[in-house]
Amino acid sequence: MLLLASRAGADWKLEYSAPTPLFLDRSYIFVSPNRIHRVGDPESPERLLFEAQIAPNLFFPQLHIGSLKGPSGEWFLSAIFTPYIRLRLVDLESRPVIPPSYIPKLTFQVAHLRRLKDLPGRARPGRGLVLAANLILGHHSNGQNGCFFSNQTGVDPNCEPEEGELPLNEVTGSFSTNFVRGELHGQYAFSVDRGLDNAWLVGGGSFLEFNLSMGPGGITNQQRRVYGDGSGGFNARAERIWRQHRFRGEASLSVPFGETPHQRASVSVEVAAHPYWGAGFGVFARFFHGQDYYNILFLEKVSLWQFGLVFEVSPAARLRLEGVDENCEYAEPR
């Protein structure tokens, strides 16, 4: 309806090849000195060879309205599909891959970017503000068909006895849920120079997620009882841009609710460096403490150190033709 309106047609612009990515998942590949524990596995605890988080963000055409230099700033409307997969490879000869976590999701994002008034008397007075809200619809499963509890026999959903008991079947147990998740994000930039080569950024966010029983792959009653109704939490982050090199630190807290037995919060602290010449990738170190986030291992208490590569690749590539002047009105910001 907005696009069909004459006024909206003049104000809104569609970005097809280089949309602006804000507050989305990253891709990681890393190692850890800590071992992986699984109930029912005779080789447990197992040494981890590597773990990967594969999260390419695939954008639909992005809508823009306004301008960063305008009085009301610039707005973005985005729809992003992320075929999110977590993969663990352990040090075993015949079955090295633990069943992956499949978490495909669709994100609807509304974001606002604006430049704030300069502060007088400062060498680098530039300031800016970014606000965003994400609505996410997703699915989380491990692709297995074994029974949920270790004392059950058969294949899901035909398991005996019908009412199982802890511990969980962490080797072949079936795990599946759909979810809806809401996120709020904010980030403040200051000491921004005119070339955008140097700046400080501080911000944070919060989320609330609910597990859904509706639809194919929805959570079952027995899984909901143990896994819970959902989770909530928040994060804080700070970033320094120095000569276009980026150095960031993040801390996050996640708390489940509605589960029996009750589980404690999970905490994650991460530092990373993204060199300018890396063109999107960097190195990181992370400490994670709390519930294991890997599908059916959520009852395992873990304290994991993780070291490796992090990828924040742009969603598209754009070539510049020689001899063609760039239109400044539609030029991309750095």
DRENGUPA-591692 format. One record per residue (C-alpha): residue number from 1; residue in three letters; chain; y, z, x. Coordinates in steps of 0.001 Angstrom, whole numbers, plus 500000, padded with zeros to 6 digits. Each point is the difference from the previous one (the first is absolute). Layout:
BEGIN
R     i    aa   ch        v        w        u
R   NUM   Ala    A        Y        Z        X
...
***
This chain:
BEGIN
R     i    aa   ch        v        w        u
R     1   Met    A   500000   500000   500000
R     2   Leu    A   502361   500797   502887
R     3   Leu    A   499281   496677   501665
R     4   Leu    A   500588   498051   496782
R     5   Ala    A   503368   501599   499383
R     6   Ser    A   502845   497878   501391
R     7   Arg    A   501791   502916   501627
R     8   Ala    A   496835   501441   501498
R     9   Gly    A   499018   496592   501268
R    10   Ala    A   503204   499945   502030
R    11   Asp    A   499656   503567   501328
R    12   Trp    A   496291   500311   500760
R    13   Lys    A   498473   498285   503007
R    14   Leu    A   496299   499418   500627
R    15   Glu    A   498679   500556   503522
R    16   Tyr    A   496783   498066   500624
R    17   Ser    A   499297   499977   503728
R    18   Ala    A   501419   503186   501569
R    19   Pro    A   500210   502866   497487
R    20   Thr    A   501353   503381   501046
R    21   Pro    A   497155   502551   500512
R    22   Leu    A   500943   503623   499272
R    23   Phe    A   497830   503161   499830
R    24   Leu    A   496614   498252   500017
R    25   Asp    A   496649   500595   501696
R    26   Arg    A   499468   499225   503681
R    27   Ser    A   496883   498751   501755
R    28   Tyr    A   498357   502113   502716
R    29   Ile    A   497142   499810   502464
R    30   Phe    A   499206   503117   502011
R    31   Val    A   497493   502227   501776
R    32   Ser    A   499447   503744   499750
R    33   Pro    A   498246   502577   502201
R    34   Asn    A   498871   501845   496851
R    35   Arg    A   496576   499424   498436
R    36   Ile    A   499259   498985   496409
R    37   His    A   497888   502376   497895
R    38   Arg    A   497948   498823   496992
R    39   Val    A   497633   502126   497916
R    40   Gly    A   496551   498378   499869
R    41   Asp    A   500403   498015   503219
R    42   Pro    A   497465   501084   502660
R    43   Glu    A   502275   498608   502741
R    44   Ser    A   503010   502007   498825
R    45   Pro    A   502456   500804   501461
R    46   Glu    A   500495   496482   501341
R    47   Arg    A   502350   498727   502704
R    48   Leu    A   502642   497626   498705
R    49   Leu    A   500315   496668   501820
R    50   Phe    A   503119   498989   498083
R    51   Glu    A   501612   500105   496570
R    52   Ala    A   502197   497376   498358
R    53   Gln    A   502401   500030   497074
R    54   Ile    A   500492   496389   498902
R    55   Ala    A   502963   499730   497636
R    56   Pro    A   501705   496578   499890
R    57   Asn    A   502831   499975   497465
R    58   Leu    A   499947   496738   498036
R    59   Phe    A   503308   499406   498224
R    60   Phe    A   500648   498119   496812
R    61   Pro    A   503472   498337   499944
R    62   Gln    A   502552   502780   500421
R    63   Leu    A   503127   500298   497844
R    64   His    A   503339   500923   501605
R    65   Ile    A   503316   500759   498369
R    66   Gly    A   503294   501014   501573
R    67   Ser    A   500903   500196   503675
R    68   Leu    A   499720   502643   502688
R    69   Lys    A   503737   499751   500618
R    70   Gly    A   500845   500033   496279
R    71   Pro    A   501366   503087   498227
R    72   Ser    A   496717   500681   498174
R    73   Gly    A   497672   498961   502828
R    74   Glu    A   496863   497886   499654
R    75   Trp    A   497002   500443   497692
R    76   Phe    A   496423   498803   500562
R    77   Leu    A   497235   499564   497445
R    78   Ser    A   496591   499512   501601
R    79   Ala    A   496378   499580   498988
R    80   Ile    A   497517   500418   502841
R    81   Phe    A   496213   499715   500089
R    82   Thr    A   498298   501940   502807
R    83   Pro    A   496256   499437   500645
R    84   Tyr    A   499788   503395   501690
R    85   Ile    A   496765   500846   501903
R    86   Arg    A   499059   502957   502227
R    87   Leu    A   497162   499392   502448
R    88   Arg    A   498156   502417   502310
R    89   Leu    A   497662   498873   502775
R    90   Val    A   497856   502785   501491
R    91   Asp    A   497825   500070   503111
R    92   Leu    A   496631   499045   498457
R    93   Glu    A   497838   497000   500869
R    94   Ser    A   498625   498806   496640
R    95   Arg    A   502570   501153   497385
R    96   Pro    A   503337   500484   501761
R    97   Val    A   502299   499361   497012
R    98   Ile    A   500515   502827   497521
R    99   Pro    A   500499   498489   496491
R   100   Pro    A   503659   498910   499948
R   101   Ser    A   502718   501335   497735
R   102   Tyr    A   501175   497200   497706
R   103   Ile    A   503498   500745   498656
R   104   Pro    A   501544   496779   498632
R   105   Lys    A   503276   500661   498225
R   106   Leu    A   502987   498384   498340
R   107   Thr    A   503446   501448   500720
R   108   Phe    A   503119   499488   497894
R   109   Gln    A   503117   501025   501916
R   110   Val    A   503655   500436   499141
R   111   Ala    A   502161   500537   503091
R   112   His    A   503718   500382   500622
R   113   Leu    A   501739   499436   503332
R   114   Arg    A   503673   500710   500498
R   115   Arg    A   502476   500447   502788
R   116   Leu    A   501998   503231   499930
R   117   Lys    A   503647   500360   500970
R   118   Asp    A   500562   500317   503728
R   119   Leu    A   500947   503366   501441
R   120   Pro    A   503321   499795   501877
R   121   Gly    A   500252   501020   503623
R   122   Arg    A   496377   499241   500961
R   123   Ala    A   498842   497454   502547
R   124   Arg    A   497128   498944   497715
R   125   Pro    A   501203   500732   496461
R   126   Gly    A   497491   497786   498193
R   127   Arg    A   498024   501698   497237
R   128   Gly    A   497579   498836   497315
R   129   Leu    A   497669   501238   497276
R   130   Val    A   496683   498684   498694
R   131   Leu    A   498372   501271   496781
R   132   Ala    A   496731   498740   498498
R   133   Ala    A   497517   500764   497231
R   134   Asn    A   496408   498712   500099
R   135   Leu    A   497573   499771   497099
R   136   Ile    A   496467   499361   501290
R   137   Leu    A   496834   499043   498109
R   138   Gly    A   496878   500141   502141
R   139   His    A   496277   500492   500389
R   140   His    A   498080   502125   502534
R   141   Ser    A   496257   499678   500593
R   142   Asn    A   497368   499789   502736
R   143   Gly    A   497709   497254   498676
R   144   Gln    A   496880   502185   499900
R   145   Asn    A   497502   500470   497131
R   146   Gly    A   498327   503270   500983
R   147   Cys    A   500264   503150   497906
R   148   Phe    A   503125   502116   500346
R   149   Phe    A   498230   503301   500840
R   150   Ser    A   497411   500461   502742
R   151   Asn    A   497466   501723   497682
R   152   Gln    A   499856   496961   497682
R   153   Thr    A   497554   497108   500249
R   154   Gly    A   500227   496446   498712
R   155   Val    A   502892   497557   499931
R   156   Asp    A   503379   500560   498389
R   157   Pro    A   500448   500325   497017
R   158   Asn    A   496298   500737   499385
R   159   Cys    A   499714   503184   502060
R   160   Glu    A   497708   502995   499537
R   161   Pro    A   500755   502735   499251
R   162   Glu    A   502955   498809   497946
R   163   Glu    A   502154   502980   501061
R   164   Gly    A   499969   500151   503799
R   165   Glu    A   501040   502819   502320
R   166   Leu    A   501910   500184   503274
R   167   Pro    A   499816   498902   502767
R   168   Leu    A   500916   496367   499473
R   169   Asn    A   497917   497033   501127
R   170   Glu    A   502358   499006   502826
R   171   Val    A   497758   497236   501406
R   172   Thr    A   499293   497676   497036
R   173   Gly    A   501698   501757   497085
R   174   Ser    A   502003   497869   497585
R   175   Phe    A   503717   500791   499817
R   176   Ser    A   502571   498181   497866
R   177   Thr    A   503315   500665   498293
R   178   Asn    A   503018   498114   498700
R   179   Phe    A   503401   501567   500516
R   180   Val    A   503671   499746   499160
R   181   Arg    A   502530   501252   502528
R   182   Gly    A   503744   500500   499918
R   183   Glu    A   502117   500258   503161
R   184   Leu    A   503669   500754   500707
R   185   His    A   501503   499189   503415
R   186   Gly    A   503365   500457   501646
R   187   Gln    A   501384   499249   503459
R   188   Tyr    A   503417   500569   501538
R   189   Ala    A   501221   498021   503023
R   190   Phe    A   502864   501103   502220
R   191   Ser    A   501539   499130   503379
R   192   Val    A   499176   496373   499256
R   193   Asp    A   501715   497549   502363
R   194   Arg    A   501260   496613   498846
R   195   Gly    A   497084   498070   501470
R   196   Leu    A   497446   502338   498381
R   197   Asp    A   498442   500494   503444
R   198   Asn    A   500448   503783   499951
R   199   Ala    A   499818   502516   497163
R   200   Trp    A   498572   503290   498756
R   201   Leu    A   498002   500194   496748
R   202   Val    A   498820   503084   498133
R   203   Gly    A   498275   500192   496630
R   204   Gly    A   497075   501088   497925
R   205   Gly    A   498027   499409   496873
R   206   Ser    A   497711   501485   497389
R   207   Phe    A   497049   498784   497960
R   208   Leu    A   497873   500934   496996
R   209   Glu    A   496604   498358   499435
R   210   Phe    A   497600   500201   497044
R   211   Asn    A   496335   498964   499913
R   212   Leu    A   499101   497850   496988
R   213   Ser    A   496692   499689   498160
R   214   Met    A   501042   496854   498099
R   215   Gly    A   499026   496519   501100
R   216   Pro    A   497170   498729   502235
R   217   Gly    A   499437   502372   502911
R   218   Gly    A   501779   502943   498347
R   219   Ile    A   499155   503522   501065
R   220   Thr    A   497052   501683   498234
R   221   Asn    A   500109   503527   498594
R   222   Gln    A   497713   501411   502697
R   223   Gln    A   502083   498392   502752
R   224   Arg    A   503256   501190   498430
R   225   Arg    A   498708   503572   499932
R   226   Val    A   499564   499995   503780
R   227   Tyr    A   502558   497420   501153
R   228   Gly    A   502767   501167   497671
R   229   Asp    A   502578   498612   497584
R   230   Gly    A   502307   498771   502727
R   231   Ser    A   502269   501083   502829
R   232   Gly    A   503652   500395   500872
R   233   Gly    A   502042   500455   503124
R   234   Phe    A   502972   499054   502095
R   235   Asn    A   500913   498733   503454
R   236   Ala    A   502901   500113   502442
R   237   Arg    A   500822   497470   502698
R   238   Ala    A   502525   499328   502741
R   239   Glu    A   500511   496865   502047
R   240   Arg    A   502083   498984   502982
R   241   Ile    A   500840   496328   500602
R   242   Trp    A   501083   499451   503597
R   243   Arg    A   500702   496442   501174
R   244   Gln    A   497753   498853   497132
R   245   His    A   497108   502169   501263
R   246   Arg    A   498858   502417   497287
R   247   Phe    A   498760   503566   500448
R   248   Arg    A   498959   501907   496890
R   249   Gly    A   498442   503283   498914
R   250   Glu    A   498492   500855   496612
R   251   Ala    A   498444   503036   498347
R   252   Ser    A   498269   500063   496607
R   253   Leu    A   498355   502499   497675
R   254   Ser    A   497516   499165   497204
R   255   Val    A   498623   502482   497452
R   256   Pro    A   497168   499178   497536
R   257   Phe    A   499851   501498   496511
R   258   Gly    A   497391   500384   497247
R   259   Glu    A   496964   500216   502317
R   260   Thr    A   497157   502556   500152
R   261   Pro    A   499602   501579   502503
R   262   His    A   503693   500033   500849
R   263   Gln    A   500944   498168   503207
R   264   Arg    A   502816   500827   502368
R   265   Ala    A   502911   497733   500910
R   266   Ser    A   499760   497259   502615
R   267   Val    A   502630   499671   502735
R   268   Ser    A   500730   497017   502231
R   269   Val    A   502446   499696   502928
R   270   Glu    A   500565   496638   501707
R   271   Val    A   502203   498661   502811
R   272   Ala    A   500273   496321   500908
R   273   Ala    A   501875   497549   502216
R   274   His    A   500648   496387   498940
R   275   Pro    A   501406   497967   502905
R   276   Tyr    A   502238   497069   499142
R   277   Trp    A   497774   497597   501935
R   278   Gly    A   496987   501220   497992
R   279   Ala    A   501149   497846   497048
R   280   Gly    A   498686   502484   497448
R   281   Phe    A   497351   502075   501750
R   282   Gly    A   500265   503286   501853
R   283   Val    A   498061   502994   501274
R   284   Phe    A   499546   503271   498135
R   285   Ala    A   498457   503473   500143
R   286   Arg    A   499097   502018   496904
R   287   Phe    A   498555   503400   499122
R   288   Phe    A   498346   500341   496590
R   289   His    A   498727   503296   498553
R   290   Gly    A   498476   500587   496566
R   291   Gln    A   497694   497999   497723
R   292   Asp    A   498345   496943   501496
R   293   Tyr    A   501720   497003   498355
R   294   Tyr    A   496991   497653   500416
R   295   Asn    A   498607   499381   496464
R   296   Ile    A   497078   502380   499205
R   297   Leu    A   500628   502244   503030
R   298   Phe    A   502898   501736   498206
R   299   Leu    A   498294   503433   500068
R   300   Glu    A   499744   499948   503802
R   301   Lys    A   502593   502112   501825
R   302   Val    A   501300   498084   503007
R   303   Ser    A   502452   500372   502857
R   304   Leu    A   500392   496549   501547
R   305   Trp    A   502020   498746   502958
R   306   Gln    A   500555   496235   499808
R   307   Phe    A   501452   497589   502575
R   308   Gly    A   500438   496246   499807
R   309   Leu    A   502033   497044   498755
R   310   Val    A   502131   499728   496879
R   311   Phe    A   501072   496689   498445
R   312   Glu    A   503093   499309   497901
R   313   Val    A   499849   496215   499936
R   314   Ser    A   502531   498109   497897
R   315   Pro    A   498459   498519   496841
R   316   Ala    A   500982   496444   500955
R   317   Ala    A   501194   497787   502847
R   318   Arg    A   503052   497752   499856
R   319   Leu    A   500710   497144   502408
R   320   Arg    A   503523   498955   500930
R   321   Leu    A   500537   496249   500282
R   322   Glu    A   501895   498762   503033
R   323   Gly    A   503356   498431   499277
R   324   Val    A   500318   501646   496554
R   325   Asp    A   502767   502569   499588
R   326   Glu    A   498966   503172   498275
R   327   Asn    A   501806   500725   496736
R   328   Cys    A   501624   503392   500581
R   329   Glu    A   500084   500735   496273
R   330   Tyr    A   496201   500065   499903
R   331   Ala    A   499334   501193   503545
R   332   Glu    A   497449   502779   500380
R   333   Pro    A   501222   503405   501229
R   334   Arg    A   498490   501266   503241
***
